[in-house]
Amino acid sequence: MKFGIDRLLADPDLRKPLEGRRVALVAHPASVTENLTHSLDALIEAGVNVTAAFGPQHGIKGDKQDNMVETPDEVDPRYGIPLFSLYGEVRRPSAAMMDSADVFLFDLQDLGCRIYTFCTTLLYLLEEAAAKGKSVWVLDRPNPAGRPVEGTLLLPGQESFVGAGPMPMRHGLTMGEMGHWFVQRFGLDVDYRVVTMEGWLPDAAPGFGWPESRIWINPSPNAASLNMARAYAGTVMLEGATLSEGRGTTRPLEVLFGAPDVDAAAVLAVMQAQAREWLDGCAIRPCWFSPTFHKHACELCSALMVHAEGKFYNHAAFRPWRLQALAFKGIRTLYPDYDLWRDFPYEYELERLAIDVINGGPALRLWVDDAAAQPGDLEAIAAPDEAQWCDEVAPLLLY
């Protein structure tokens, strides 16, 4: 099984169109070859004329822990090339940045979730490349969450850095496929290519998207495991809640919530009574933690841990977006007046509640807060959107 970077390095014919051209690389710590050489080093060693590199949110070094922690531009001490930040003074590449190269190689490991900002970074790069006559190549990597699709479509007018377009939370695409959707959806006239993977089997056990032959490397500081990648399309919604998502612990974004004033076991019982089938495909375990920083720092939190792994994982049954929605509903049922939704600037969106920015609209929040709303009401909103998305992207699938 080979990722796009490995195929590019192994095949001189694939690299031939790069000869005589200036090349930039968009990368982070998980941008490595099958032998764990960073893509920047491997490309330069292969004779590619790399004139710049770019880092997304959390930085090319992956050292920025939280959201809205910016990375400055710098110069690579080994190669003397500029390292531009796409999460610093700008989110969209500037004209000067685009002038640094002719071809932009995009080699970011994604999590398969709309809110993970690397797909928005790809859209911005494609749009600027179209405007400047540049080429963009995605060196494709697996979607560790696999092909399943889940969540409501982002509504018109709800676009943000965590909402590049009308896609669901769990989109089921690789970045190479996502690039094709962006080109089609936004009518981009750009030289776009995908260096495809070889032998990726997104429906094959036991990885269901993540090949056993490749180790997991954090693409961002809190993306610490395959379990997190599978759960993320649900647990990321905790960033819009007052509940802890486990930042400040060793298992961030692998919990449905943690809070000092919530009885997690009681919430789980309510969830099981309300929509038992939404808990399928994983194990849910009550636990305790005390975050060392972030929400509820140094407080003992009652929590529910998600185990979408090992013998507990059923790829077809696991639905993290519904699972997280049900956790919110359980808390709202037990604690009707709980201060659940966090009101703060989220990814530079100042007017809307963070939970609505995250979901691309208010539907999930309104469902949680409506005491009369039943699981079937949310299902009636989400299922048609999911079916529409699957039909729309089916012609774009490369694997």
KEGU-158564 format. One record per residue (C-alpha): chain; y negated, z, x negated; residue number from 1; residue in one letter. Coordinates in steps of 0.05 Angstrom, whole numbers, padded with zeros to 5 digits, always signed. Each point is the difference from the previous one (the first is absolute). Example, Ala and Ser with C-alpha at 12.3 -4.5 7.8 and 13.67 -1.06 7.14 Angstrom:
! residues 2
NODE  cadena   north      up    east  num  residuo
NODE       A  +00090  +00156  -00246    1        A
NODE       A  -00069  -00013  -00027    2        S
This chain:
! residues 399
NODE  cadena   north      up    east  num  residuo
NODE       A  +00000  +00000  +00000    1        M
NODE       A  -00067  -00020  -00030    2        K
NODE       A  -00071  +00015  +00021    3        F
NODE       A  -00055  -00052  -00005    4        G
NODE       A  -00025  +00025  -00068    5        I
NODE       A  +00070  -00005  -00029    6        D
NODE       A  +00010  -00071  +00024    7        R
NODE       A  -00068  -00021  -00027    8        L
NODE       A  +00015  +00029  -00068    9        L
NODE       A  +00070  -00030  -00002   10        A
NODE       A  -00019  -00071  +00020   11        D
NODE       A  -00048  -00041  -00044   12        P
NODE       A  -00005  -00052  +00056   13        D
NODE       A  -00029  +00053  +00047   14        L
NODE       A  -00051  +00020  -00053   15        R
NODE       A  -00019  -00072  -00018   16        K
NODE       A  -00057  -00005  +00051   17        P
NODE       A  -00033  +00060  -00035   18        L
NODE       A  -00006  -00037  -00066   19        E
NODE       A  -00072  -00011  -00021   20        G
NODE       A  -00025  +00045  +00056   21        R
NODE       A  -00030  +00070  -00001   22        R
NODE       A  +00043  +00049  +00037   23        V
NODE       A  -00016  +00067  +00032   24        A
NODE       A  +00052  +00051  +00022   25        L
NODE       A  -00007  +00048  +00060   26        V
NODE       A  +00046  +00059  -00017   27        A
NODE       A  +00015  +00074  +00004   28        H
NODE       A  +00053  +00046  -00032   29        P
NODE       A  +00058  -00031  +00040   30        A
NODE       A  -00018  -00069  -00026   31        S
NODE       A  +00058  -00002  -00049   32        V
NODE       A  +00056  -00047  -00019   33        T
NODE       A  +00074  +00014  +00010   34        E
NODE       A  -00001  +00032  -00070   35        N
NODE       A  -00060  +00044  +00020   36        L
NODE       A  -00050  -00038  -00043   37        T
NODE       A  -00067  -00001  +00034   38        H
NODE       A  -00017  -00069  +00026   39        S
NODE       A  -00064  -00003  -00040   40        L
NODE       A  +00037  +00010  -00066   41        D
NODE       A  +00057  -00047  +00021   42        A
NODE       A  -00047  -00057  +00020   43        L
NODE       A  -00040  +00005  -00064   44        I
NODE       A  +00064  +00004  -00042   45        E
NODE       A  +00024  -00064  +00036   46        A
NODE       A  -00063  -00037  -00022   47        G
NODE       A  -00038  +00001  +00065   48        V
NODE       A  -00075  -00001  -00011   49        N
NODE       A  -00018  +00064  +00037   50        V
NODE       A  -00075  +00008  -00001   51        T
NODE       A  -00008  +00058  +00050   52        A
NODE       A  +00038  +00050  +00041   53        A
NODE       A  -00016  +00033  +00066   54        F
NODE       A  +00021  +00067  +00030   55        G
NODE       A  +00003  +00015  +00075   56        P
NODE       A  -00009  +00068  +00034   57        Q
NODE       A  +00025  +00057  -00044   58        H
NODE       A  -00016  -00042  -00062   59        G
NODE       A  +00039  -00045  -00046   60        I
NODE       A  +00026  +00063  -00033   61        K
NODE       A  +00017  +00032  +00068   62        G
NODE       A  -00035  +00064  -00019   63        D
NODE       A  -00046  +00011  +00061   64        K
NODE       A  +00033  +00050  +00045   65        Q
NODE       A  -00036  -00005  +00067   66        D
NODE       A  -00034  -00051  +00045   67        N
NODE       A  -00073  -00017  -00015   68        M
NODE       A  +00007  +00019  -00073   69        V
NODE       A  -00030  -00059  -00036   70        E
NODE       A  +00020  -00031  -00067   71        T
NODE       A  -00053  -00028  -00048   72        P
NODE       A  +00006  -00066  -00037   73        D
NODE       A  +00021  +00006  -00072   74        E
NODE       A  +00025  -00041  -00059   75        V
NODE       A  +00073  +00000  -00020   76        D
NODE       A  +00003  +00034  -00069   77        P
NODE       A  +00060  -00041  -00023   78        R
NODE       A  -00019  -00070  +00023   79        Y
NODE       A  -00075  +00005  +00006   80        G
NODE       A  +00000  -00032  +00069   81        I
NODE       A  -00039  +00028  +00060   82        P
NODE       A  +00037  +00044  +00049   83        L
NODE       A  -00037  -00009  +00065   84        F
NODE       A  +00005  +00050  +00057   85        S
NODE       A  +00009  -00023  +00071   86        L
NODE       A  -00009  +00071  +00024   87        Y
NODE       A  -00064  +00020  -00035   88        G
NODE       A  -00069  -00030  +00009   89        E
NODE       A  +00033  -00057  +00040   90        V
NODE       A  +00062  -00011  +00043   91        R
NODE       A  -00010  -00075  +00002   92        R
NODE       A  +00001  -00037  -00068   93        P
NODE       A  -00071  -00017  -00022   94        S
NODE       A  -00021  -00068  -00025   95        A
NODE       A  +00001  +00025  -00072   96        A
NODE       A  +00071  +00026  +00010   97        M
NODE       A  +00023  -00067  +00029   98        M
NODE       A  -00032  -00036  -00059   99        D
NODE       A  +00046  +00036  -00048  100        S
NODE       A  +00061  -00044  +00015  101        A
NODE       A  +00025  -00064  +00032  102        D
NODE       A  +00066  +00027  +00027  103        V
NODE       A  +00010  +00070  +00029  104        F
NODE       A  +00070  +00028  -00003  105        L
NODE       A  +00011  +00054  +00054  106        F
NODE       A  +00057  +00046  -00021  107        D
NODE       A  -00006  +00063  +00043  108        L
NODE       A  +00059  +00038  +00028  109        Q
NODE       A  -00016  +00012  +00074  110        D
NODE       A  +00029  +00049  +00051  111        L
NODE       A  +00004  -00048  +00059  112        G
NODE       A  -00054  +00035  +00039  113        C
NODE       A  -00067  -00028  +00023  114        R
NODE       A  -00040  +00061  -00019  115        I
NODE       A  +00024  -00002  -00073  116        Y
NODE       A  -00062  -00034  -00027  117        T
NODE       A  +00033  -00050  -00047  118        F
NODE       A  +00008  -00051  +00056  119        C
NODE       A  -00075  +00004  +00015  120        T
NODE       A  -00013  -00009  -00074  121        T
NODE       A  +00042  -00063  +00002  122        L
NODE       A  -00040  -00027  +00059  123        L
NODE       A  -00066  +00013  -00035  124        Y
NODE       A  +00026  -00034  -00063  125        L
NODE       A  +00023  -00061  +00040  126        L
NODE       A  -00066  -00006  +00036  127        E
NODE       A  -00040  +00003  -00065  128        E
NODE       A  +00048  -00048  -00034  129        A
NODE       A  -00010  -00049  +00057  130        A
NODE       A  -00075  +00005  -00007  131        A
NODE       A  +00001  -00008  -00076  132        K
NODE       A  +00055  -00053  -00007  133        G
NODE       A  +00049  +00047  -00035  134        K
NODE       A  +00076  +00005  +00005  135        S
NODE       A  +00039  +00060  +00024  136        V
NODE       A  +00074  +00011  -00014  137        W
NODE       A  +00039  +00058  +00028  138        V
NODE       A  +00057  +00022  -00045  139        L
NODE       A  +00042  +00025  +00058  140        D
NODE       A  +00033  +00068  +00004  141        R
NODE       A  +00044  +00033  +00054  142        P
NODE       A  -00026  +00033  +00062  143        N
NODE       A  +00036  +00067  -00008  144        P
NODE       A  -00006  +00013  +00075  145        A
NODE       A  +00037  -00064  +00014  146        G
NODE       A  -00008  -00048  +00059  147        R
NODE       A  -00009  +00048  +00060  148        P
NODE       A  -00068  -00005  +00035  149        V
NODE       A  -00034  +00057  +00035  150        E
NODE       A  -00067  +00019  +00030  151        G
NODE       A  -00056  -00029  +00041  152        T
NODE       A  -00041  -00059  -00025  153        L
NODE       A  -00068  +00015  -00029  154        L
NODE       A  -00053  -00016  +00052  155        L
NODE       A  -00058  -00048  -00011  156        P
NODE       A  -00060  +00038  -00029  157        G
NODE       A  +00045  +00054  -00030  158        Q
NODE       A  +00006  -00033  -00068  159        E
NODE       A  -00009  +00044  -00061  160        S
NODE       A  +00026  +00008  -00071  161        F
NODE       A  +00063  +00028  +00032  162        V
NODE       A  +00001  -00054  +00053  163        G
NODE       A  -00005  -00070  -00027  164        A
NODE       A  +00017  -00035  +00065  165        G
NODE       A  +00040  +00002  +00065  166        P
NODE       A  +00066  +00024  -00028  167        M
NODE       A  +00043  +00060  +00018  168        P
NODE       A  +00007  +00063  -00042  169        M
NODE       A  +00069  -00019  -00028  170        R
NODE       A  -00005  -00075  -00011  171        H
NODE       A  +00068  -00019  -00030  172        G
NODE       A  -00028  -00050  -00051  173        L
NODE       A  -00002  -00005  -00075  174        T
NODE       A  -00069  -00010  -00031  175        M
NODE       A  +00018  -00073  -00013  176        G
NODE       A  +00014  -00010  +00074  177        E
NODE       A  -00062  +00040  +00019  178        M
NODE       A  -00042  -00047  -00043  179        G
NODE       A  +00026  -00059  +00040  180        H
NODE       A  -00019  +00036  +00064  181        W
NODE       A  -00070  +00013  -00026  182        F
NODE       A  -00009  -00073  -00019  183        V
NODE       A  +00023  -00022  +00068  184        Q
NODE       A  -00035  +00053  +00041  185        R
NODE       A  -00068  -00006  -00033  186        F
NODE       A  +00003  -00075  -00014  187        G
NODE       A  -00008  +00008  -00075  188        L
NODE       A  -00005  -00062  -00043  189        D
NODE       A  +00029  +00029  -00064  190        V
NODE       A  +00051  -00019  -00052  191        D
NODE       A  +00052  +00053  +00019  192        Y
NODE       A  +00070  +00006  -00029  193        R
NODE       A  +00056  +00050  +00003  194        V
NODE       A  +00048  +00011  -00058  195        V
NODE       A  +00057  +00021  +00044  196        T
NODE       A  +00054  +00052  -00014  197        M
NODE       A  +00071  -00021  -00014  198        E
NODE       A  +00055  +00035  +00038  199        G
NODE       A  -00041  +00047  +00043  200        W
NODE       A  +00041  +00022  +00060  201        L
NODE       A  -00046  +00039  +00046  202        P
NODE       A  +00055  +00016  +00051  203        D
NODE       A  +00054  +00021  -00050  204        A
NODE       A  +00025  +00071  -00006  205        A
NODE       A  -00012  +00049  -00031  206        P
NODE       A  -00071  -00017  -00022  207        G
NODE       A  -00021  -00041  +00061  208        F
NODE       A  -00058  -00030  -00037  209        G
NODE       A  +00004  +00037  -00066  210        W
NODE       A  +00053  -00026  -00048  211        P
NODE       A  +00045  +00052  -00033  212        E
NODE       A  -00009  -00035  -00066  213        S
NODE       A  -00073  +00019  -00005  214        R
NODE       A  -00028  +00070  -00010  215        I
NODE       A  -00058  +00026  +00041  216        W
NODE       A  -00068  +00005  -00035  217        I
NODE       A  -00059  +00030  +00038  218        N
NODE       A  -00048  -00056  +00020  219        P
NODE       A  -00049  +00056  +00016  220        S
NODE       A  +00002  +00075  -00017  221        P
NODE       A  +00027  +00022  +00068  222        N
NODE       A  +00051  -00056  +00008  223        A
NODE       A  +00053  +00038  -00037  224        A
NODE       A  +00065  -00024  +00030  225        S
NODE       A  +00035  -00051  +00043  226        L
NODE       A  +00004  +00053  +00055  227        N
NODE       A  -00076  +00003  +00000  228        M
NODE       A  -00005  -00076  +00004  229        A
NODE       A  +00045  -00001  +00061  230        R
NODE       A  -00037  +00057  +00035  231        A
NODE       A  -00070  -00021  -00019  232        Y
NODE       A  -00015  -00044  +00060  233        A
NODE       A  +00002  +00064  +00040  234        G
NODE       A  -00020  +00056  -00047  235        T
NODE       A  -00062  -00036  -00024  236        V
NODE       A  -00030  +00016  +00069  237        M
NODE       A  -00005  +00072  -00023  238        L
NODE       A  -00059  -00022  -00043  239        E
NODE       A  -00038  -00003  +00066  240        G
NODE       A  +00023  +00069  +00023  241        A
NODE       A  -00016  +00071  -00020  242        T
NODE       A  +00073  +00011  -00015  243        L
NODE       A  +00025  -00005  -00073  244        S
NODE       A  +00037  -00063  -00021  245        E
NODE       A  +00028  +00039  -00059  246        G
NODE       A  -00054  -00018  -00051  247        R
NODE       A  +00001  +00055  -00051  248        G
NODE       A  +00076  +00005  +00003  249        T
NODE       A  +00056  -00038  -00035  250        T
NODE       A  +00018  -00040  +00064  251        R
NODE       A  -00065  -00028  +00028  252        P
NODE       A  +00004  -00045  +00061  253        L
NODE       A  +00072  +00018  +00012  254        E
NODE       A  -00016  +00052  +00053  255        V
NODE       A  -00019  -00010  +00073  256        L
NODE       A  -00051  +00056  -00008  257        F
NODE       A  -00013  +00067  -00032  258        G
NODE       A  -00047  +00054  +00026  259        A
NODE       A  -00006  +00076  -00004  260        P
NODE       A  -00013  +00007  +00075  261        D
NODE       A  +00056  -00045  +00028  262        V
NODE       A  +00072  +00019  +00013  263        D
NODE       A  +00036  -00061  -00027  264        A
NODE       A  +00068  +00017  +00029  265        A
NODE       A  -00030  +00009  +00069  266        A
NODE       A  -00036  -00067  -00007  267        V
NODE       A  +00066  -00033  -00019  268        L
NODE       A  +00033  +00027  +00063  269        A
NODE       A  -00055  -00029  +00042  270        V
NODE       A  +00007  -00067  -00035  271        M
NODE       A  +00074  -00001  +00014  272        Q
NODE       A  -00012  +00014  +00073  273        A
NODE       A  -00055  -00053  +00007  274        Q
NODE       A  +00032  -00060  -00035  275        A
NODE       A  +00064  +00016  -00037  276        R
NODE       A  +00012  -00073  -00018  277        E
NODE       A  -00065  -00003  -00039  278        W
NODE       A  +00031  +00049  -00051  279        L
NODE       A  +00059  -00047  -00015  280        D
NODE       A  +00014  -00030  -00067  281        G
NODE       A  -00018  +00061  -00043  282        C
NODE       A  +00008  +00075  -00006  283        A
NODE       A  -00058  +00047  +00017  284        I
NODE       A  +00002  +00067  -00035  285        R
NODE       A  -00047  +00059  +00012  286        P
NODE       A  -00028  +00025  -00066  287        C
NODE       A  -00058  +00038  -00032  288        W
NODE       A  -00050  -00017  -00054  289        F
NODE       A  -00066  +00024  -00029  290        S
NODE       A  -00043  -00058  -00024  291        P
NODE       A  -00033  +00012  -00068  292        T
NODE       A  -00059  -00043  +00023  293        F
NODE       A  -00026  -00041  +00058  294        H
NODE       A  +00008  +00021  +00073  295        K
NODE       A  +00023  +00073  +00010  296        H
NODE       A  +00000  +00011  -00075  297        A
NODE       A  +00037  +00064  -00021  298        C
NODE       A  +00020  +00015  +00072  299        E
NODE       A  +00072  +00005  +00023  300        L
NODE       A  +00013  -00059  +00046  301        C
NODE       A  +00055  -00009  +00051  302        S
NODE       A  +00023  -00072  -00005  303        A
NODE       A  +00050  -00054  +00019  304        L
NODE       A  +00031  -00040  -00057  305        M
NODE       A  +00023  -00072  +00011  306        V
NODE       A  +00065  -00023  -00034  307        H
NODE       A  +00006  -00075  +00009  308        A
NODE       A  +00050  -00003  -00056  309        E
NODE       A  +00074  +00007  -00017  310        G
NODE       A  +00049  +00009  +00056  311        K
NODE       A  -00056  +00019  +00048  312        F
NODE       A  -00034  -00068  -00003  313        Y
NODE       A  +00011  -00054  +00052  314        N
NODE       A  -00044  -00059  -00017  315        H
NODE       A  +00001  -00031  +00069  316        A
NODE       A  -00012  +00065  +00038  317        A
NODE       A  -00054  +00032  -00043  318        F
NODE       A  -00069  -00008  +00031  319        R
NODE       A  -00050  +00041  -00040  320        P
NODE       A  -00062  -00020  +00040  321        W
NODE       A  +00030  +00024  +00065  322        R
NODE       A  +00029  +00062  -00035  323        L
NODE       A  -00069  +00020  -00026  324        Q
NODE       A  -00032  -00014  +00068  325        A
NODE       A  +00052  +00046  +00031  326        L
NODE       A  -00015  +00055  -00049  327        A
NODE       A  -00074  -00003  +00020  328        F
NODE       A  +00021  +00001  +00073  329        K
NODE       A  +00044  +00060  -00011  330        G
NODE       A  -00057  +00039  -00032  331        I
NODE       A  -00047  -00020  +00056  332        R
NODE       A  +00051  +00022  +00051  333        T
NODE       A  +00011  +00068  -00031  334        L
NODE       A  -00073  +00011  -00021  335        Y
NODE       A  -00044  -00038  +00050  336        P
NODE       A  -00065  +00021  -00033  337        D
NODE       A  +00022  -00010  -00072  338        Y
NODE       A  -00054  -00032  -00043  339        D
NODE       A  +00045  -00058  -00019  340        L
NODE       A  -00045  -00058  -00019  341        W
NODE       A  -00038  +00002  -00066  342        R
NODE       A  -00073  -00022  +00006  343        D
NODE       A  -00023  -00024  -00069  344        F
NODE       A  -00019  -00066  -00035  345        P
NODE       A  +00067  -00035  -00010  346        Y
NODE       A  +00003  -00059  -00048  347        E
NODE       A  -00076  -00007  +00007  348        Y
NODE       A  +00003  -00007  +00076  349        E
NODE       A  -00054  +00047  +00026  350        L
NODE       A  -00001  -00010  +00075  351        E
NODE       A  +00073  +00000  +00024  352        R
NODE       A  +00050  +00057  -00001  353        L
NODE       A  +00047  -00007  -00059  354        A
NODE       A  +00062  -00002  +00044  355        I
NODE       A  -00029  -00061  +00037  356        D
NODE       A  -00018  -00035  -00066  357        V
NODE       A  +00071  +00012  -00023  358        I
NODE       A  +00031  -00028  +00064  359        N
NODE       A  -00049  -00057  +00008  360        G
NODE       A  -00022  +00027  +00068  361        G
NODE       A  +00002  +00062  +00044  362        P
NODE       A  +00065  -00012  +00038  363        A
NODE       A  +00044  +00049  -00037  364        L
NODE       A  -00052  +00056  +00000  365        R
NODE       A  -00013  -00010  +00075  366        L
NODE       A  +00075  +00003  +00014  367        W
NODE       A  +00008  +00064  -00040  368        V
NODE       A  -00059  +00034  +00034  369        D
NODE       A  +00020  -00021  +00071  370        D
NODE       A  +00043  +00057  +00027  371        A
NODE       A  +00029  -00047  +00053  372        A
NODE       A  +00019  -00056  -00049  373        A
NODE       A  +00074  -00010  -00012  374        Q
NODE       A  +00037  -00033  -00058  375        P
NODE       A  +00011  -00061  +00043  376        G
NODE       A  -00075  -00009  +00006  377        D
NODE       A  -00007  -00008  -00075  378        L
NODE       A  +00062  -00044  -00003  379        E
NODE       A  -00032  -00046  +00052  380        A
NODE       A  -00060  -00009  -00045  381        I
NODE       A  +00036  -00008  -00067  382        A
NODE       A  +00062  -00042  +00018  383        A
NODE       A  -00038  -00063  +00021  384        P
NODE       A  -00044  +00003  -00062  385        D
NODE       A  +00061  +00007  -00044  386        E
NODE       A  +00034  -00059  +00033  387        A
NODE       A  -00063  -00042  -00006  388        Q
NODE       A  -00005  +00015  -00075  389        W
NODE       A  +00073  -00017  -00012  390        C
NODE       A  -00008  -00067  +00034  391        D
NODE       A  -00065  -00015  -00038  392        E
NODE       A  +00027  +00014  -00070  393        V
NODE       A  +00071  -00027  +00008  394        A
NODE       A  -00018  -00069  -00029  395        P
NODE       A  -00031  +00033  -00061  396        L
NODE       A  +00061  +00040  -00023  397        L
NODE       A  +00023  -00021  -00069  398        L
NODE       A  +00065  +00040  -00003  399        Y
